[in-house]
C-alpha cells in the first residue's frame, strides 16, 4: 500500500495523531449510533450517477463507515480509493470493508492529507467526504477536491450541521463545524449544487449531518 502522508505544518498533523489514539473508540461510537443505516438508506434511495468501474475517492474515510455504506449500496462494480490522515483509522476501515462488505479487492487505502492529495488532476469520477472539511479551511479543501475530480463529476459532501449535538461532537473529536452559509458559498465556488438534502428528523444522522450533492463545473 502506498503510504503518502502530506503535511503542511504540525497543526494539520494533529487530527491524524489524535484519531490514531481514539480510532477504536471512534469506531465503537459509530457502531451504535445508527449513522451507517441512515447512510445506506440514503445511498439506496438517492442513486449516485455513476457508470461501471467508476473511480471513487472517499476523502477522509475514518474507520470506514461511509466506505462500507457505499459498497453495500452500489450495484455496479466501482473502484474506491479511501484516504485518511490517521493510519490507525485506515487499518480499522480496511478490516470493516473486509468483514462487512466482503469486497476488499475494490478498495485501495492510502494515508494522505486532504489539502495535498497524492493524485493527478481529474483522477476521479465521484468524491464522497464526511467529517474532514471541518478540520480545514473550506476554500482550500474544496479546491483540492475539485482539482482531482473530473469535469462533470459529482461530489457528495456530508457537512456537520451546527446543533446542540454537533457542539458535543466538536468537543469530543476536536473539530469546528462551518456555518451553513460558508459551506454553501464555498461549494458553489467550485461546483453546481444538485441537491441539498436534510435527513428525516428521526434518523440519528439527521441530528448532526446534511447531504450536499454537487457537480463540478
C-alpha positions, 0 to 999 in steps of 0.5 A, a space after each residue: 500500500 502506498 503510504 503518502 502522508 502530506 503535511 503542511 505544518 504540525 497543526 494539520 498533523 494533529 487530527 491524524 495523531 489524535 484519531 490514531 489514539 481514539 480510532 477504536 473508540 471512534 469506531 465503537 461510537 459509530 457502531 451504535 449510533 445508527 449513522 451507517 443505516 441512515 447512510 445506506 438508506 440514503 445511498 439506496 434511495 438517492 442513486 449516485 450517477 455513476 457508470 461501471 468501474 467508476 473511480 471513487 475517492 472517499 476523502 477522509 474515510 475514518 474507520 470506514 463507515 461511509 466506505 462500507 455504506 457505499 459498497 453495500 449500496 452500489 450495484 455496479 462494480 466501482 473502484 474506491 480509493 479511501 484516504 485518511 490522515 490517521 493510519 490507525 483509522 485506515 487499518 480499522 476501515 480496511 478490516 470493516 470493508 473486509 468483514 462487512 462488505 466482503 469486497 476488499 479487492 475494490 478498495 485501495 487505502 492510502 494515508 494522505 492529507 486532504 489539502 495535498 492529495 497524492 493524485 493527478 488532476 481529474 483522477 476521479 469520477 465521484 468524491 464522497 467526504 464526511 467529517 474532514 472539511 471541518 478540520 480545514 479551511 473550506 476554500 482550500 479543501 474544496 479546491 483540492 477536491 475539485 482539482 482531482 475530480 473530473 469535469 462533470 463529476 459529482 461530489 457528495 459532501 456530508 457537512 456537520 450541521 451546527 446543533 446542540 449535538 454537533 457542539 458535543 461532537 466538536 468537543 469530543 473529536 476536536 473539530 469546528 463545524 462551518 456555518 451553513 452559509 460558508 459551506 454553501 458559498 464555498 461549494 458553489 465556488 467550485 461546483 453546481 449544487 444538485 441537491 441539498 438534502 436534510 435527513 428525516 428528523 428521526 434518523 440519528 444522522 439527521 441530528 448532526 449531518 446534511 447531504 450536499 450533492 454537487 457537480 463540478 463545473 
